[in-house]
Amino acid sequence: MKKGTVYFHQGCRFHDGVIGNKLFVILNTPRQDECFITCKTTSQPDSRPDREGCHNMDNLYVLRENDDFFNQKTWIQFHEYYNVSQERLFNLRDRGIITKKAELREQTIRAIINCISRSEDICPLYLSMLNR
């Protein structure tokens, strides 16, 4: 498990308590004593920006369809992060609750992290973990 890996989580419990199936992206490759930092994705446009690329004021990065793994336009959402212990994430993988779907190109994950770095909502600790 490393930075830029896309996983499908069956039965993900979100911060608001809702349970659903969701694709998420690992944003860091943690050191031994650190957690994984992840964020969720959506393909639902709602009132989100349409232009591809960084929208740091909206805490979004937009990937066009067929870019890397995603077969439709996808919004990487970083208005909330999910920090997950290594033990828990490996356990979810080993039990088949999460399954690896893809690895983003280095250029793509770097662009996403650069966008997150320009957000006012990222804490310094997470930022240092992402930028290694």
C-alpha positions in Angstrom: 0.0 0.0 0.0 1.5 3.3 -1.1 0.8 6.9 -2.1 -1.5 7.1 -5.1 -3.2 3.7 -4.8 -6.9 3.7 -5.4 -9.0 1.3 -3.3 -12.7 0.3 -3.3 -14.2 0.2 0.2 -17.3 -1.9 0.5 -19.5 -0.6 3.4 -17.4 2.5 4.2 -18.6 4.5 7.2 -18.3 8.2 6.5 -17.7 10.9 9.1 -21.5 11.7 9.1 -22.3 8.1 9.9 -23.7 7.2 6.4 -22.5 3.8 5.1 -21.8 3.3 1.4 -19.4 1.9 -1.2 -16.7 4.3 -2.1 -13.4 4.6 -4.0 -10.7 6.3 -2.0 -7.1 7.4 -2.7 -4.1 6.8 -0.4 -2.3 10.2 -0.1 0.9 9.1 1.7 3.3 6.2 2.1 3.6 6.2 5.9 6.6 5.5 8.0 6.4 2.6 10.4 4.6 4.6 13.2 2.3 6.7 11.1 -1.2 6.3 9.7 -2.4 6.2 6.1 -4.1 9.5 5.1 -6.8 8.9 2.6 -9.5 10.9 0.8 -12.7 9.8 -1.0 -13.7 10.4 -4.6 -17.0 11.1 -6.4 -18.2 11.0 -9.9 -21.3 13.0 -9.0 -21.0 16.5 -10.4 -23.6 18.2 -8.2 -22.4 21.8 -8.0 -18.7 21.0 -8.2 -16.4 22.8 -10.6 -16.2 21.2 -14.1 -12.7 22.3 -15.2 -10.0 19.6 -14.8 -7.2 20.3 -12.3 -6.8 22.0 -9.0 -9.6 23.7 -7.1 -7.9 24.2 -3.8 -10.4 26.8 -2.6 -13.1 24.1 -3.0 -10.8 21.3 -1.7 -11.2 19.4 -4.9 -9.0 18.0 -7.7 -10.8 17.1 -10.9 -9.7 14.3 -13.2 -11.1 14.1 -16.7 -12.7 10.9 -17.8 -10.3 8.1 -18.8 -7.5 9.9 -16.9 -5.5 7.2 -15.1 -7.9 4.7 -13.7 -11.3 6.6 -13.7 -13.6 6.0 -16.6 -15.6 9.1 -15.9 -14.9 12.6 -14.7 -13.9 12.2 -11.0 -13.5 14.7 -8.2 -10.9 13.9 -5.6 -12.3 15.4 -2.4 -10.0 16.7 0.3 -12.4 18.7 2.4 -12.2 15.8 4.9 -9.4 13.3 5.4 -9.6 9.8 6.7 -6.5 8.8 8.7 -6.4 5.0 9.1 -3.8 3.0 11.1 -1.7 0.7 9.1 -2.9 -2.3 11.1 -6.6 -1.4 10.3 -6.0 -0.8 6.6 -4.1 -4.1 6.2 -6.8 -5.9 8.1 -9.5 -4.5 5.8 -7.5 -5.5 2.8 -6.9 -9.0 4.2 -10.6 -9.5 4.9 -11.6 -8.4 1.4 -13.5 -5.3 2.6 -11.2 -3.1 0.6 -9.8 -4.1 -2.8 -7.1 -2.4 -4.8 -8.3 -1.0 -8.1 -5.4 1.0 -9.5 -2.3 3.1 -8.9 -2.4 6.7 -10.1 0.5 7.9 -12.2 3.2 9.7 -10.2 2.4 12.9 -12.1 -1.2 12.6 -11.1 -0.7 12.0 -7.4 1.9 14.7 -7.3 -0.5 17.2 -8.9 -3.2 16.2 -6.3 -0.8 16.6 -3.4 0.4 20.0 -4.8 -3.2 21.1 -4.9 -3.8 19.9 -1.3 -0.7 21.9 -0.3 -2.4 25.1 -1.4 -5.6 24.4 0.6 -6.1 26.4 3.8 -7.7 23.3 5.4 -4.7 20.9 5.6 -3.0 20.6 8.9 0.8 21.0 9.0 1.3 17.5 10.3 -0.6 15.9 7.4 1.1 18.1 4.9 4.5 17.0 6.1 3.4 13.4 5.7 2.1 13.9 2.2 5.2 15.7 1.0 7.7 13.0 1.7 
